[in-house]
Amino acid sequence: MRRRPRRLEDLIYSIVGAFFEVYNTLGYGFLEHLYLKALERELLARGHQVAREVWVTVMYKGGELGKQRLDMVVDDCIVIEIKSTHELQKNSTRQLFNYLRATSLTAGMLLHFGPEPRFFRISPPSRSKSGSTSVDPSVLDASTRAR
């Protein structure tokens, strides 16, 4: 297995390469869960750790407010959101910002498997003092993490 990239830019470059490999192989028109599975296989083949459908708990003043499900987390530092719609909705980046607010992950990427492949890198917004978050550790066991 290849070594994981040491720098964030190397990781993003690898994810973008995997994204285009999946897009060039499958093309446009499949459902998101199929692109997600193909991307997982491609990232694993490149030596990355991949966790799919990761649940995070959003806290408010010390109490649980609710949970959100992330499409994918790569190498414990980048959240991936996948869309396969014809047109990318404006709220897609807002959704990814929410996911970053709900975690301590380094960055996020929105991968659009539309008629033309598009990707966006998102940095985490500043955190408010009133809310905190945590990742549910039960989602990171062997049943959901591929290595």
Helices and strands as residue ranges (DSSP letters): H 8-26, H 32-45, E 50-60, E 63-74, E 78-83, H 91-101, E 107-113, E 117-122, E 131-135, G 137-140, E 145-146
